[in-house]
Amino acid sequence: MKFVSTRGSTAPTGLGAAIAAGLAPDGGLYVPAVLPQLSTADFAGADTLPAIATRLLTPFFAGDPLASDLDAICTRAFDFPAPLKPLSTPQDHVLELFHGPTAAFKDFGARFLAECLSRLQKNGQRPLTIVVATSGDTGAAVAAAFHRQPGLRVVVLYPDGRVSPRQAHQLGCFGDNITTFKVQGSFDDCQALVKQALNDADLQAITPLSSANSISLGRLLPQMSYYADASLRHWRTQGEPLNLVVPTGNLGNAFAGVLARAVGLPIGRIVLATNANDVLPAYFHGAPYTPRASVPTLANAMDVGAPSNFERLRWLYPDDNTLRGSFQAHAVEDATIRDTIRQRNDAHGEVFCPHTATAIAILAGLRREGVPGHWAVAATAHPAKFESIVEPLVGRPVAVPAALAELLARPAHATPMAAHYPAFRERLAQLP
Ligand SMILES: *Cc1c(COP(=O)(O)O)cnc(C)c1O
């Protein structure tokens, strides 16, 4: 399969090259040149997440040198489960995507990307340095996935004082080929430093750099797998399509669900849940698409004012009316996030992270309107990762999952750095 740009002025590119490049040369995002069509019968005999992922991704890898490794890539990347669990309200479920090493869904995409890039790195080639700016979850997932991968290094930048204490600890606890900087500035300052480095040809001649943000095909494609796995299992046992509510920031996770439905998996409606950053809900309610600066909320991994994968949604549905008719999007204020976390715990003993709570609140609203069917909320992070928000609301400690506890038990170190490009450039040029 070849990949083309959403902006249409890039020659069709092989998968490995598209993954290595990140952004297409015309500034657009890579998308498949044709969408494969699969049916539930194509998955007969595939019963595990890695087996279903391999079946699903085979057409996308066809003809690429990485194809012969796809089975091994899926087995290594998806070595933790994504269970679909019933909620106490009938026909409602959560798809738990937080059982990976850093307790957020980004572990799936980051681990898959790391497996691909480590195979694309030739022996004896200079190490490739992945630079990531993070508001919390991405950096930890990428650091965990690339830790000790030969030929690859990671440099993480996070805004000092603006991530949760547990997030900060995770970002600094790896060492070895992972270097972490706490930047005196905002997330936008971190992102600006990364962009400047990626565009610095002289620096790249000394230290080859790449990125791992949510537009990467190497993160997007594997994220289809857990929707395929959950919807197929549900179809096999219930004979019903699974409808989805997905907590949404840059639209990477939700767009993977959109693609999974488009290639033929038994997924019904897809509803986008946002926090107070309501660019998408405003668009789906009929306003022109208007990106704006983000505002901080309790669900900080979704504090996005210009969702980067919107361009892919537009590519799949070029007509505004068709696009608006194909999805719903709703926004949830912080007060509702708080109420949802408190009430679901009090009434049912169910504890959610602030991101997942946006989608839980929206599903509850749909049910109040009488919306029928079988629904799953994508649970994007474990509540223990956001204990400073969740614990006061539920009035008790939230047990820390084993993988997260292991990271928190390690020593952590981050080097302070000013939000000043020459200083950052110097550090990158001097990496061992
Ligand atoms: C990144 C993240 C999101 C948003 O995902 P997008 O792919 O950016 O839409 C939601 N919840 C959590 C916990 C996240 O880390």
The ligand as a Gaussian input file, in Angstrom:
#p B3LYP/6-31G(d) Opt

LIG

0 1
 C       -3.671000      12.136000      24.603000
 C       -4.837000      11.853000      25.473000
 C       -6.154000      12.103000      25.036000
 C       -6.460000      12.744000      23.715000
 O       -6.156000      11.888000      22.626000
 P       -6.037000      12.490000      21.136000
 O       -5.550000      11.353000      20.324000
 O       -5.067000      13.621000      21.215000
 O       -7.404000      12.940000      20.747000
 C       -7.205000      11.747000      25.874000
 N       -6.970000      11.200000      27.087000
 C       -5.721000      10.950000      27.541000
 C       -5.546000      10.378000      28.894000
 C       -4.613000      11.262000      26.754000
 O       -3.372000      11.018000      27.218000

